[in-house]
Amino acid sequence: MALAYAPDGGSFGDANSQLSWDGAGSVGGRSNGAWRDEVLGEWRVPPDWSTQMWSEDGVKHIDDCTLVRINVQESVYGPYRQRFSRQETDDRWTPLLYLFVSPLPLSGGSGRRYVLERAEEPHRTRIRWDRDEKPQARDTTRWREPHDAFREFFAMPEPLPGLTECHVDWTSAPDRYMITQNYRPAAAWLRCFRFFAYTATKYHLMYRDWPRGSPLSFSYRLVPGHRCPVEHPWRCLFAFFAFDKQVPGTNEYTVQWSDEGLRRLRVGMTASDRPEWSPETLVFYAHDVPIPTTARFAVHYRVRDGTNMECEQNRISIDNALGSWVEKFCFYAYPAPTVELDADDGASLNDRSRPY
C-alpha cells in the first residue's frame, strides 16, 4: 500500500550513509523493497517564499494571484466516489487530480462561488454553485458542511487562457458526485455542470550518488506523478506542483535528460538540440517571481572546467549554489507538504471501483 510521509520529527533513514556501487546500477545489492525506508532519508518540504525574502517592503499581495490546491481523490473501497478537499491522501483515499482555484472573490466579479458539502455512510463530497441548491434534481441526500474550514472557492464558469474544463457528474445509490475532464459522462452517470480551474502535476526531484572515480558524483531526475517511485538507489529530495498549461504570469520550463554514460538532467526555458540531450521533453509551467504560497526553486548548472572534470548537468535545488555549482535561474512553484510512495506491488489501489 502507498504511504504518505510528512515532516513529523520521525527518522526516514540515515541521510549521511554512503552508497556502494556494484557496477551494474544496484547499490549494495539491496532490493527496492528494502530501500523503501531510505527513499525519503533526505527529503524536505521546500520553504515558503516569504521565508526567503530579505524584506516584504514593496511586495504587493494581489488577491487574484493567491491560489489554493484542491485535491480530487478517489476512494480505495467501493462504491466509487470522490473527495474534494485540501487534505492529503491517506489509506482510504488515493490522488486523482490537482486543481488550483481562488479562495477569494475574483476581481470584477467574473468568477462564481462554489460550495463544498459532505455526506456520510459512506463518506463522499459534493460540489455545487452557491445559487443552485441541487446540482441534480434527483439527489435526495442530506448534505452537510465539511469537517475542515475549507468550504468554498471561486472559479470561472467559462474558459480563459490557461484554464482547464472540469465537469461535475452525478450518480445514485448512494448520491455521489465526481469531477472529470472527460467530455462525456461515464455509464450510469449524469452531467450536472462545468467549471474551469488550473490543473497541475506533482513532480519529485530524485538523486543518486556514484562511486569515487565515476564521470559523475551525483545524478538527478525529475519524475512526474502522484507517487514517488521506489527505485534503488534513487532518493527523493523534495516535491512540488507545477501547472500543466501556460497560466498568465508563468513561464514554460523544459526538462531533458541524457542516458549517454550516466544519467544527467537538463532544465531550461527552451529545449536543447544537442544530440546528447533527449529529443523527448518534459514541460511544466511556473512563475518566475514569488507568489503567495509558492516556494523558490533554483536551477543550478555544473560544467566541465579546470577544477571540475565531471560531465555537464543541471539540478533543481532549494538551497544556494555552492562549490562547482552555479545558479542558472529560479522559478516559483507550489511545494508539496507530503510525499506518497509507490505501492509495494506497483498496482493501482482502486482499479476495480473506477467507473468507465
C-alpha positions in Angstrom: 0.0 0.0 0.0 1.2 3.5 -0.7 2.4 5.5 2.2 2.4 9.3 2.7 5.2 10.9 4.7 5.3 14.3 6.4 8.0 16.0 8.5 6.8 15.0 11.9 10.1 14.6 13.6 10.5 10.9 12.8 13.5 9.5 11.1 13.3 8.4 7.4 16.8 6.8 7.4 20.4 7.8 7.7 20.9 10.7 5.5 24.7 10.5 5.8 25.1 6.9 4.8 27.4 6.1 1.9 26.2 4.0 -1.1 28.4 1.3 -2.6 28.1 0.6 -6.3 28.4 -2.9 -7.8 29.0 -1.6 -11.4 25.5 -2.7 -12.6 23.5 0.1 -11.2 22.5 -1.5 -7.9 23.8 -0.3 -4.6 24.9 -2.7 -2.0 22.8 -5.4 -3.6 19.7 -4.0 -1.9 16.2 -4.6 -3.3 13.5 -1.9 -3.9 11.5 -3.3 -1.0 14.4 -2.9 1.5 15.0 0.6 0.0 11.5 2.0 0.9 12.7 3.1 4.4 15.5 5.2 2.8 13.9 6.8 -0.2 12.9 9.8 1.9 16.1 9.8 4.0 17.0 13.3 2.8 13.5 14.6 1.9 12.5 18.1 2.9 9.5 20.4 2.4 10.5 23.4 0.3 10.3 26.6 2.4 7.6 29.1 1.7 8.6 32.0 -0.5 8.2 34.6 2.3 11.0 32.9 4.4 13.5 33.5 1.6 12.8 37.2 1.1 15.1 39.8 2.7 12.1 42.1 3.3 8.4 42.3 2.5 8.7 46.0 1.8 7.3 46.8 -1.6 5.9 43.3 -2.0 2.3 43.8 -3.1 -0.2 41.0 -2.4 -2.5 40.7 -5.3 -5.6 38.7 -4.3 -6.1 37.1 -7.7 -2.6 35.6 -7.5 -3.3 33.7 -4.4 -4.4 30.2 -5.3 -5.2 27.1 -3.2 -4.9 23.5 -4.2 -8.0 21.2 -4.2 -7.1 17.5 -4.1 -9.6 15.4 -6.1 -9.3 11.9 -4.6 -10.8 8.5 -5.3 -12.0 6.1 -2.6 -9.9 3.0 -2.3 -13.0 1.0 -1.4 -16.3 0.8 -3.4 -18.7 2.1 -4.3 -16.8 4.5 -6.5 -16.8 8.0 -5.0 -14.6 11.1 -4.8 -13.5 13.5 -2.1 -12.7 17.2 -2.9 -10.6 18.6 -0.1 -7.4 20.4 1.0 -6.5 17.3 2.9 -3.7 15.0 1.7 -4.3 11.3 0.9 -4.5 8.6 3.5 -5.1 4.8 3.5 -8.7 5.3 2.3 -8.2 7.8 -0.5 -5.8 8.0 -3.5 -5.0 11.0 -5.6 -6.6 11.7 -9.0 -6.4 15.4 -9.9 -4.8 18.6 -8.5 -6.8 21.8 -9.1 -5.8 25.3 -8.3 -8.6 27.8 -7.6 -9.0 31.1 -5.8 -10.1 31.2 -2.1 -11.3 34.8 -2.6 -13.8 36.5 -5.0 -12.2 37.3 -8.3 -11.7 41.0 -9.3 -14.6 42.4 -11.3 -17.0 39.7 -10.0 -16.3 37.5 -13.0 -16.0 34.2 -11.1 -18.6 32.1 -9.4 -18.7 30.9 -5.8 -18.8 27.1 -5.4 -19.7 25.3 -2.2 -18.3 22.0 -0.9 -20.5 19.7 1.2 -20.2 16.2 2.6 -22.3 13.1 3.3 -21.5 10.0 5.3 -22.0 6.3 5.2 -20.1 6.2 3.0 -18.2 9.4 3.1 -18.3 11.5 -0.1 -18.2 15.1 -1.2 -20.5 17.3 -3.3 -19.7 20.5 -5.2 -22.3 22.9 -6.3 -22.8 26.5 -7.4 -23.9 28.6 -4.4 -27.1 29.7 -6.3 -28.1 26.1 -7.1 -29.3 24.1 -4.0 -29.2 20.8 -6.0 -26.9 20.2 -8.9 -29.1 17.2 -9.7 -32.8 17.2 -9.0 -32.9 13.5 -8.2 -30.4 14.0 -5.4 -32.2 13.2 -2.1 -29.3 13.0 0.3 -29.0 15.5 3.2 -25.6 17.2 2.7 -23.7 18.9 5.5 -20.8 21.3 5.8 -17.3 19.7 5.6 -15.3 19.0 8.7 -12.4 21.3 7.8 -12.5 25.0 7.3 -12.2 24.9 3.5 -15.9 25.1 2.4 -15.9 27.3 -0.7 -13.8 28.5 -3.6 -14.1 30.8 -6.6 -13.6 29.7 -10.2 -14.6 30.7 -13.7 -17.8 29.2 -15.4 -16.3 29.9 -18.9 -12.9 29.3 -20.5 -10.0 31.7 -20.2 -6.3 31.2 -21.1 -4.6 28.6 -19.0 -7.8 27.2 -17.5 -9.0 23.5 -17.9 -12.6 22.4 -18.3 -13.8 20.3 -15.3 -17.1 18.5 -15.4 -19.2 17.6 -12.4 -21.2 14.3 -12.8 -23.7 12.6 -10.5 -25.0 9.1 -9.9 -27.3 7.4 -7.4 -27.3 4.6 -4.8 -25.9 6.5 -2.9 -25.9 10.0 -4.4 -22.4 10.7 -5.5 -20.5 13.4 -7.5 -17.3 13.2 -9.4 -15.0 15.7 -11.1 -13.8 14.5 -14.5 -12.1 16.0 -17.6 -13.8 13.6 -20.0 -16.2 15.2 -22.5 -18.8 12.5 -22.0 -20.0 11.2 -18.6 -19.3 7.6 -17.7 -22.0 4.9 -17.9 -24.8 5.4 -15.3 -23.5 9.0 -14.5 -25.3 12.2 -15.5 -23.7 15.5 -16.2 -24.6 18.4 -14.0 -22.4 21.4 -14.8 -18.9 22.5 -15.6 -16.3 25.0 -14.2 -12.8 26.0 -15.1 -9.7 25.7 -13.0 -5.9 25.5 -13.3 -4.6 21.9 -13.3 -1.2 20.9 -12.0 1.1 17.9 -11.8 3.2 16.7 -8.9 7.0 16.4 -9.6 9.5 14.6 -7.5 13.2 15.6 -7.6 15.3 12.3 -7.3 19.0 11.9 -6.9 21.6 9.2 -6.5 25.3 9.2 -6.0 28.1 7.3 -7.8 31.3 5.7 -6.6 34.6 7.7 -6.5 36.2 7.9 -9.9 32.9 7.9 -11.9 32.3 10.6 -14.5 29.6 12.0 -12.1 29.4 12.4 -8.4 25.6 12.6 -8.5 22.7 12.0 -11.0 19.4 13.8 -10.9 16.0 13.2 -12.4 12.6 14.8 -12.3 9.7 12.3 -12.0 6.1 13.4 -12.6 3.2 11.5 -11.0 1.1 11.2 -7.9 3.6 8.9 -6.1 7.3 8.9 -5.6 9.0 5.8 -7.3 10.9 3.4 -5.1 13.9 2.5 -7.2 17.1 1.6 -5.6 19.4 3.7 -5.2 17.4 6.8 -6.0 16.3 9.1 -3.1 13.7 11.9 -3.2 14.9 15.3 -2.1 11.6 17.2 -2.4 8.4 17.5 -4.5 6.4 20.4 -5.9 3.3 21.2 -8.0 3.6 23.0 -11.4 0.9 24.0 -13.9 0.0 21.8 -16.9 -0.8 24.8 -19.1 0.5 28.3 -19.7 -1.1 30.2 -16.8 -1.0 34.1 -17.0 2.3 35.2 -15.4 4.1 31.9 -15.8 7.0 30.7 -18.0 7.5 27.4 -19.8 10.3 25.2 -18.5 11.7 22.2 -20.4 13.3 19.2 -18.9 15.6 16.9 -20.9 17.9 14.0 -19.9 20.9 12.2 -21.2 21.4 8.5 -20.8 24.8 8.5 -22.5 27.0 7.0 -19.8 25.4 8.0 -16.6 22.0 9.7 -16.2 22.1 13.5 -16.5 19.5 16.2 -16.2 18.9 19.5 -18.1 16.4 22.1 -17.2 15.9 25.2 -19.4 13.4 27.7 -20.8 14.0 26.2 -24.2 14.9 22.8 -25.4 18.5 22.0 -26.5 19.0 20.5 -29.9 22.4 19.0 -29.0 22.4 15.2 -29.7 23.5 14.3 -26.2 20.1 15.5 -24.8 16.9 13.6 -25.4 14.6 14.9 -28.1 11.7 14.0 -25.8 11.0 16.7 -23.3 9.0 17.2 -20.1 7.3 20.6 -19.9 5.8 22.4 -16.9 4.8 26.0 -16.2 5.7 28.1 -13.1 6.1 31.7 -12.0 9.4 33.5 -12.3 8.6 35.8 -9.4 7.4 35.0 -5.9 3.7 34.5 -5.5 2.0 33.8 -2.1 2.0 30.1 -1.1 4.8 29.3 -3.6 8.4 28.3 -2.9 11.7 29.2 -4.6 13.4 26.5 -6.7 16.8 27.2 -8.2 18.2 25.5 -11.3 21.9 25.0 -10.9 24.4 24.0 -13.6 27.7 22.3 -13.5 30.2 22.5 -16.4 33.5 20.8 -17.0 36.4 23.2 -16.4 40.0 23.1 -15.0 38.8 22.4 -11.4 35.9 20.1 -12.3 36.1 17.3 -14.9 32.6 16.0 -14.4 30.1 16.0 -17.3 27.8 19.0 -17.7 24.4 18.7 -16.0 21.7 20.6 -14.2 19.8 20.1 -11.0 16.9 21.7 -9.2 17.6 22.8 -5.6 16.0 24.6 -2.7 19.5 25.5 -1.4 22.1 28.0 -2.6 24.6 27.0 -5.2 27.9 26.1 -3.7 31.2 24.7 -4.9 31.3 23.9 -8.6 27.5 24.5 -8.9 26.3 27.9 -10.3 22.8 29.2 -10.3 21.2 29.3 -13.8 17.8 30.8 -12.9 15.0 30.2 -10.5 11.3 29.6 -10.6 8.4 29.6 -8.1 6.1 26.6 -7.8 3.8 25.2 -5.1 5.7 23.0 -2.5 4.3 19.5 -1.7 3.9 19.0 2.0 3.8 15.2 1.8 5.2 12.5 -0.5 3.4 9.3 -1.2 5.5 6.2 -2.1 4.6 3.8 -4.9 2.5 0.8 -3.9 4.6 -2.3 -3.0 3.2 -4.3 -5.9 3.1 -1.3 -8.3 -0.6 -1.9 -8.9 -3.4 0.7 -8.8 -5.2 0.7 -5.4 -8.7 1.1 -6.8 -8.9 -0.1 -10.4 -11.9 -2.2 -9.6 -14.0 0.7 -8.3 -13.3 3.2 -11.1 -16.3 3.9 -13.4 -15.7 3.5 -17.2 
